[in-house]
């Protein structure tokens, strides 16, 4: 799932008297306590059970989401959980996207949530592969972390991106490619 992106959680209670309520809880990676997300209506499915759907957004780290049903006169309560892996958000900017051959462009990556010291890989496209330009350690920034390299692209048009490996708290992240042109003016 994307950082702070939308998600949909669906579930079904196999045996119930009809419409009922389900409580949803979230426990982000590293958090000792869980918090209540919502109470959602589970509507009768016409098969002796009930189904629910919850639309949410805003997760910033891998989170365990638990659905709890208290039960009714027909069945005991139950709970079920799912781990939602949240990818790091990686973005890439350049101080200029057109340079003369041999000149450098300053590439800056921003990673959210990111951690100072984590590896940020700057890569360029070559045919159908992504080749490493340089790996840089991220430094603290007001929001997330950043990493910067100065790079002289080969003559012509080159697509570049940044990639950050997975951490215990987040899945890997990849930026949208950026186009850099090295052409005589």
C-alpha positions as CSV (number, residue, x, y, z in Angstrom):
1,X,0.0,0.0,0.0
2,X,1.2,3.5,-0.7
3,X,2.3,5.8,2.2
4,X,-0.8,7.6,3.5
5,X,-2.8,6.0,0.6
6,X,-6.4,4.7,0.6
7,X,-7.2,1.2,1.6
8,X,-10.4,-1.0,1.8
9,X,-10.9,-3.6,4.5
10,X,-13.7,-6.2,4.0
11,X,-14.9,-9.0,6.1
12,X,-17.7,-11.5,6.8
13,X,-19.2,-13.0,9.8
14,X,-20.3,-16.5,9.0
15,X,-23.1,-16.9,11.5
16,X,-25.2,-14.1,13.0
17,X,-28.8,-13.1,13.5
18,X,-28.5,-10.4,10.9
19,X,-27.1,-6.9,10.8
20,X,-24.6,-6.2,13.6
21,X,-21.5,-4.0,14.3
22,X,-17.8,-4.8,14.1
23,X,-15.1,-2.8,15.9
24,X,-11.9,-2.1,13.9
25,X,-8.5,-1.5,15.7
26,X,-5.1,-0.4,14.4
27,X,-1.7,-1.1,15.9
28,X,1.1,0.5,13.9
29,X,4.6,-1.1,13.8
30,X,6.4,-0.5,17.1
31,X,3.3,0.8,19.0
32,X,2.6,-0.9,22.3
33,X,-1.1,-0.1,22.2
34,X,-3.7,-0.4,19.5
35,X,-6.2,2.4,18.8
36,X,-9.8,2.1,17.6
37,X,-10.3,3.0,14.0
38,X,-14.1,2.7,13.7
39,X,-17.2,0.8,14.4
40,X,-18.8,-0.3,11.1
41,X,-22.1,-1.8,10.3
42,X,-22.1,-5.4,9.1
43,X,-25.2,-5.9,6.9
44,X,-27.0,-9.2,6.6
45,X,-25.8,-11.2,3.5
46,X,-28.9,-13.3,3.2
47,X,-26.9,-16.5,3.9
48,X,-27.1,-16.4,7.7
49,X,-24.1,-14.1,8.0
50,X,-23.2,-10.5,7.7
51,X,-20.5,-8.6,5.7
52,X,-18.8,-5.2,6.2
53,X,-16.5,-2.9,4.3
54,X,-14.3,-0.1,5.7
55,X,-12.6,2.5,3.6
56,X,-9.7,4.2,5.2
57,X,-6.4,6.1,4.5
58,X,-3.5,7.8,6.2
59,X,-1.4,4.8,7.3
60,X,2.3,5.8,7.5
61,X,3.9,2.5,8.7
62,X,3.1,-1.2,8.5
63,X,0.0,-1.7,10.7
64,X,-1.9,-4.6,12.1
65,X,-5.7,-4.1,11.7
66,X,-8.0,-6.2,13.8
67,X,-11.7,-6.7,13.3
68,X,-13.6,-7.7,16.5
69,X,-17.2,-8.9,16.7
70,X,-18.8,-9.2,20.1
71,X,-21.2,-12.0,19.1
72,X,-24.9,-12.4,19.6
73,X,-27.5,-14.9,20.8
74,X,-26.7,-17.2,17.9
75,X,-22.8,-17.2,18.0
76,X,-19.8,-16.4,20.1
77,X,-17.8,-13.3,19.3
78,X,-14.7,-13.6,17.1
79,X,-11.8,-11.5,15.8
80,X,-9.5,-11.6,12.8
81,X,-6.4,-9.5,11.9
82,X,-4.4,-8.6,8.8
83,X,-1.1,-6.9,8.5
84,X,-1.1,-4.0,6.0
85,X,2.4,-3.3,4.6
86,X,2.9,0.4,3.9
87,X,5.6,1.4,1.4
88,X,7.9,4.3,2.0
89,X,7.2,7.4,-0.1
90,X,10.2,8.2,-2.2
91,X,10.3,11.3,-4.4
92,X,13.1,12.8,-6.6
93,X,13.8,16.3,-7.8
94,X,16.7,17.9,-9.7
95,X,18.1,21.4,-9.6
96,X,17.9,21.3,-13.4
97,X,16.7,18.8,-15.9
98,X,18.8,20.0,-18.9
99,X,22.6,20.2,-18.7
100,X,25.4,20.4,-21.2
101,X,27.4,17.1,-21.7
102,X,29.9,16.8,-18.8
103,X,27.9,19.2,-16.5
104,X,26.3,17.8,-13.3
105,X,22.7,18.0,-12.0
106,X,22.0,17.9,-8.3
107,X,19.5,15.1,-7.5
108,X,17.6,15.2,-4.2
109,X,15.6,12.4,-2.8
110,X,13.0,12.8,-0.1
111,X,11.8,9.7,1.8
112,X,8.8,9.5,4.2
113,X,8.8,8.4,6.9
114,X,12.5,7.5,6.4
115,X,15.2,7.2,9.0
116,X,18.5,9.1,9.1
117,X,21.3,6.8,8.0
118,X,19.1,4.6,5.8
119,X,20.4,3.7,2.3
120,X,19.0,5.6,-0.7
121,X,19.9,4.3,-4.1
122,X,20.0,6.7,-7.0
123,X,19.5,4.7,-10.3
124,X,19.5,5.4,-14.0
125,X,17.7,3.5,-16.7
126,X,19.8,1.6,-19.3
127,X,17.8,-0.4,-21.8
128,X,15.4,-2.5,-19.7
129,X,17.5,-2.3,-16.5
130,X,18.1,0.1,-13.7
131,X,21.8,0.7,-13.0
132,X,23.2,2.1,-9.7
133,X,24.5,5.7,-9.9
134,X,25.3,5.9,-6.2
135,X,24.0,4.8,-2.8
136,X,23.9,7.6,-0.2
137,X,22.9,7.6,3.5
138,X,19.9,9.7,4.3
139,X,20.0,12.7,6.6
140,X,17.3,14.2,8.8
141,X,15.0,16.8,7.3
142,X,12.0,18.7,8.6
143,X,9.6,16.0,7.2
144,X,11.2,12.6,6.6
145,X,14.8,12.3,5.4
146,X,16.7,13.5,2.3
147,X,19.7,12.4,0.3
148,X,21.5,14.3,-2.4
149,X,24.0,13.5,-5.2
150,X,25.7,15.5,-7.9
151,X,25.7,13.5,-11.1
152,X,26.9,14.1,-14.7
153,X,24.5,12.2,-17.0
154,X,25.7,10.7,-20.2
155,X,24.9,12.6,-23.5
156,X,21.2,12.3,-24.5
157,X,18.2,11.6,-22.4
158,X,18.4,9.6,-19.2
159,X,15.6,8.5,-16.8
160,X,16.6,8.5,-13.1
161,X,14.9,7.3,-10.0
162,X,15.5,6.6,-6.3
163,X,14.8,3.4,-4.5
164,X,14.9,2.7,-0.8
165,X,14.9,-0.9,0.6
166,X,12.3,-2.2,3.0
167,X,12.7,-1.6,6.8
168,X,11.1,-3.5,9.6
169,X,8.5,-0.7,9.7
170,X,7.8,-0.1,6.0
171,X,8.0,-1.8,2.6
172,X,10.5,-0.7,0.0
173,X,9.7,2.5,-2.0
174,X,10.5,3.7,-5.5
175,X,10.1,7.2,-6.9
176,X,8.5,8.2,-10.2
177,X,11.3,8.4,-12.8
178,X,12.6,11.8,-13.7
179,X,14.0,12.7,-17.1
180,X,17.4,14.5,-17.4
181,X,18.8,15.6,-20.7
182,X,22.4,16.3,-21.5
183,X,22.5,18.2,-24.8
184,X,24.6,21.0,-26.3
185,X,22.8,24.2,-26.1
